[in-house]
Amino acid sequence: MRIKKGSRVTFHYELRDEKGNILDSTFGSEPVVYIQGEGEIIEGLEEFMEGEEPGFAAKVSIPPEKAYGVTNDALVVFAGPENFEDNVEVEVGSAVETEDPEGNTITFRIIEVTEDKVYLDGNHPLADQTLDYKVEVLEVH
């Protein structure tokens, strides 16, 4: 059976950044299971695997526009230190969560801390990056 919209796909992947560093891999562990066409994996990877079948193995480079996007400057904001609860670690690299007006959870990374401001970045950590994937399709239902 070939991968098409609505297919339940089981696959392994290895993800590398532009410098060749391995960022994540499912080889040697549990594979990923997703439904094709539901936006459960990045757009470029879903498009790449469309029409393939079990046994398909290949490598692909996915540009930022089809992966985690390009940096949106509107998602870089700041808050005062008083806006954080006492149990929140306010240091560069830490992640904090908040809710948007619709009640959806948004995760921000702290990118800078000054005496009176904490700068937060809501962009995905892999924004602006071309990602290299190695994939192996195991099952298609």
DANORMO-V577855 format. One record per residue. PSI is psi as a letter, one per 20 degrees, with the letter a starting at -180 (999 if undefined). D_LAST is the distance of its C-alpha to the last C-alpha in Angstrom with 1 decimal. Layout:
((PSI D_LAST) (PSI D_LAST))
This chain:
((p 6.9) (q 8.5) (p 8.2) (r 9.6) (p 10.9) (i 8.8) (q 5.5) (o 5.0) (p 6.6) (p 8.8) (q 12.0) (q 15.7) (q 18.5) (p 22.2) (p 24.2) (q 27.8) (a 30.4) (h 32.7) (i 35.0) (j 32.4) (p 32.4) (p 29.2) (h 28.3) (q 25.1) (q 22.7) (i 19.9) (p 20.7) (j 22.4) (b 20.8) (p 17.6) (r 14.9) (q 13.8) (p 10.7) (r 10.6) (p 9.5) (p 10.4) (j 13.6) (j 14.8) (k 17.2) (i 16.1) (r 16.9) (q 19.8) (g 19.9) (h 20.8) (g 18.0) (g 15.4) (g 17.3) (h 17.6) (i 13.9) (p 13.2) (i 12.7) (r 12.1) (r 9.9) (p 9.8) (i 13.5) (p 14.5) (p 17.4) (r 20.0) (q 22.4) (q 23.1) (p 25.9) (p 25.1) (q 28.3) (h 29.2) (h 28.6) (j 24.8) (d 24.8) (j 27.0) (r 29.5) (q 33.2) (p 35.8) (o 36.9) (h 40.6) (i 40.5) (j 38.3) (o 41.1) (r 43.5) (q 46.2) (r 47.4) (q 50.5) (h 50.3) (i 51.4) (i 48.0) (p 46.3) (q 46.5) (h 48.5) (j 45.5) (p 43.7) (o 44.3) (n 45.7) (q 45.4) (p 43.9) (i 40.3) (q 39.7) (q 37.0) (q 37.9) (q 36.0) (r 37.3) (q 36.2) (r 36.4) (h 38.2) (i 35.0) (j 34.4) (q 31.6) (p 31.9) (p 33.0) (p 33.5) (q 36.4) (p 37.7) (p 41.5) (i 42.8) (q 46.5) (p 49.0) (a 52.5) (h 55.3) (j 54.5) (q 50.9) (o 47.4) (p 45.3) (q 41.5) (o 38.7) (j 35.6) (q 33.8) (q 30.8) (h 32.3) (j 30.3) (q 31.6) (j 33.4) (p 31.6) (p 29.7) (p 27.0) (p 25.9) (q 22.4) (p 21.2) (q 17.4) (o 15.3) (p 11.5) (g 10.4) (q 6.7) (p 3.8) (999 0.0))
